[in-house]
Amino acid sequence: MPIKVKEVKESEKELREMLRKEKDARRARRLQMLLAFKEDPKMGYEKVGKRIGVSGRQVMRWWKAYEDGGIKRLLEMQRRGRRKGEEQKVPDEAIERLREEMRKGRIRTIEDGVAFIEREYGVKYSISGMYRIFKEKLRARKKRRGARRIWMAKG
């Protein structure tokens, strides 16, 4: 499969000037990505990622934003996920109900927890998000019951 050529609209001089003036490290990395593609338009995402210290997948997301909306869109992108200090998706009361359901044996797996929160509170959690709730909020531990691994809430 031929490598897709990445065409950067801005000149190398413009990019270097923008990079020199940029004070935000995240935005600077995005400009470095554009510079790398300007120098070698056939360079792969992984190679550029290694060069600037991010994953190839992240470079792919940034490139898509650049293709969709230009440099303005690329530099205005927000971080993914919940920022530290931001409110969680479900209230503490929901976490307590989840703990109670685990104690009663109605919730035994992470998938059960995801289904419970979605059914009761209308909030969708990923498996990894629910795993963090089980580990951090509930301090649940895996137990082995026969061939199945189940989770048990502490206390």
NORRABEL-V103479 format. One record per residue. RES is the residue in one letter. BURIAL is I if it has 9 or more other ideal C-beta (glycine too) atoms within 8 Angstrom, else O. Layout:
RES:BURIAL  RES:BURIAL
This chain:
M:O  P:O  I:O  K:O  V:O  K:I  E:O  V:I  K:O  E:I  S:O  E:O  K:O  E:O  L:I  R:I  E:O  M:I  L:I  R:O  K:O  E:I  K:O  D:O  A:O  R:O  R:I  A:I  R:I  R:I  L:I  Q:I  M:I  L:I  L:I  A:I  F:I  K:I  E:O  D:O  P:I  K:O  M:I  G:O  Y:I  E:O  K:I  V:I  G:I  K:O  R:O  I:I  G:O  V:O  S:O  G:I  R:O  Q:I  V:I  M:I  R:O  W:I  W:I  K:O  A:I  Y:I  E:O  D:O  G:O  G:O  I:I  K:O  R:I  L:I  L:I  E:O  M:I  Q:O  R:O  R:O  G:O  R:O  R:O  K:O  G:O  E:O  E:O  Q:O  K:O  V:O  P:O  D:O  E:O  A:I  I:I  E:O  R:I  L:I  R:I  E:O  E:I  M:I  R:O  K:O  G:O  R:O  I:I  R:I  T:O  I:I  E:O  D:I  G:I  V:I  A:O  F:I  I:I  E:I  R:O  E:O  Y:O  G:O  V:O  K:O  Y:I  S:O  I:I  S:O  G:O  M:I  Y:I  R:I  I:I  F:I  K:I  E:O  K:O  L:I  R:O  A:I  R:O  K:O  K:O  R:O  R:O  G:O  A:O  R:O  R:O  I:I  W:I  M:I  A:I  K:O  G:O
